[in-house]
């Protein structure tokens, strides 16, 4: 476990050097998290994927977290896995505007395609530049996004 | 120039080879597939939403309903994630850790047997189905003996396990390991050099190592293309770094190589189970962490603190301090990840699941064009999908 912890700590330092303008945090188990701005988001993901020393080449997961108390309540979280380091890392970005929007990764990385469609379906977060921006699970004419915190679990609670 | 005229064919959602409710919209040029559009969501139950309205323990039975061919793996993936979230990984008793590894590997063999049986039956080798399900039954009997359930096991608990192994279980499990290695030889005799099998799988559904990264493919599908990504080895968890096993890799990335990878994986799982049985320690199967794990039954009647803890845990569950984690484990079909966010309450603030079949199925869009319509059945089989897993 300590070897893993040292490696993750080194990775956090490396990412700080790579992205001096961004905040690099660590989760409670030490996994590095890049808190990206919307302008730098695509660039950060591309760098993590293509940097030969990092090669975060597997896009494991992409989803959102709805924090209604925040000014920009929708946080998109991308989980990447490296094929050279024994490590995973996350990139986080906040969606802005109405509807809440972030740039799409699916435009250049097919692995993100369905994950972004699911996130749109469940949260109503839009992905600008997505090649196939449709719902994935719910019917196309649904007018709700069930994973938003205000959506009731049992029927209409309002 | 005249636009070519293609036939649009709807395959599924009730097609017998789609293993659940997958719908594919195919464009055909004669027998050749031009493009494929998967349509998902027929089995969407909103498990992630349900998770936000349950305590951490109440959610365990719902993880059974993710990949129902490998319930134990889904249970364990979730439990390991919750333990990481709570920071109690180091306090799990050694006996519970070892039994979990045994269960995870039995579950992997069981899931691979369902894949083998149905994949072979789909493309004409019905005999294999009967053979594979015979051994799968043995595994389900082992599960039933330990927790009373065959499929939806809900066996592990946060902090340990629900029940200890019954008397004679270890011997039965050893017997299974001994028999099963010979049975894998038997399956291979039926298929590995079978001309029809080779004709239906070799060169069908080729994914290169670059495609694996482009499409986010994991598990045996990635390893069939030579990408050595196995979470058990790369980011060890649950004590997997203490076991000696190989990661089988394919070369050509076609359906045949993925078949070989899964067959070898079953043999490696037996190796892991045997090592675990050899070193199976005694001792408790549940950690003693008063605010999180239930107190021993004997204490509840005589100690007031034990009674209070028991009452609180049963009625309200435990509190998880604010944290956010992503925990990946190697399920039979690939990387199973749980992204948990806790806000200090007794229910997860967010519980997102990274299910392996979802990303793997996406690659069908890449594999299908140029192949025959009949190869679609091979592709669905070789991806090893579970729609309950995909649709959540």
Interface residues (C-beta under 8 A of the other chain):
Chain A: X4 X27 X28 X29 X31 X57 X58 X59 X60 X61 X63 X65 X66 X77 X79 X81 X83 X86 X87 X88 X90 X109 X110 X111 X112 X113 X114 X115 X122 X135 X136 X137 X138 X139 X146 X147 X151 X153
Chain B: X40 X41 X44 X46 X48 X49 X50 X53 X84 X85 X87 X212 X213 X214 X215 X216 X218 X222 X227 X229 X234 X235 X323 X324 X325 X326 X327 X328 X335 X337 X339 X341 X349 X350 X352 X354 X358 X359 X362 X366 X391 X392
